[in-house]
């Protein structure tokens, strides 16, 4: 099934790690992305512990990764940098 978000037609998609629906998000203009879809489940296995998966980050950093897909690129998955704490 598809739906329109901010003028963009999107497929209903679920996170492959937790099966929760992916939420649309309008990326900042300087990112080069338009609308992306993101897993916002704080209990998702992809997100939980992701703050320790980032190599060479500062010890006091609270950054981790959320699962995301880019509809403009055939829903190619990528790691979206996110605030973890």
Phi, psi and omega in degrees: 000147179241163176209165180255129175228120179051040177081006181246132176278125183236148171277147170287123184230152177241151177293131179287350182265328183228354179067013175282150178297141175280140182258139177289149181212132177273115183286155177300144183305324182288351180283337183088352177268160171260248175268132174240167176241138192226144171276119180256014180284113181291348178258005179298136181297335177290322183277318183297124180081000182293341178295337178267354181275344183277122182276144175064031174261160180296148181299327183271009180281141178250030182270143175216199182226142171250152175285133180215160177226148180253106180299331179290347181237046178059035179060038176295129180283152175205164177272120178262118178301134185215157175281128186259338187236000000 
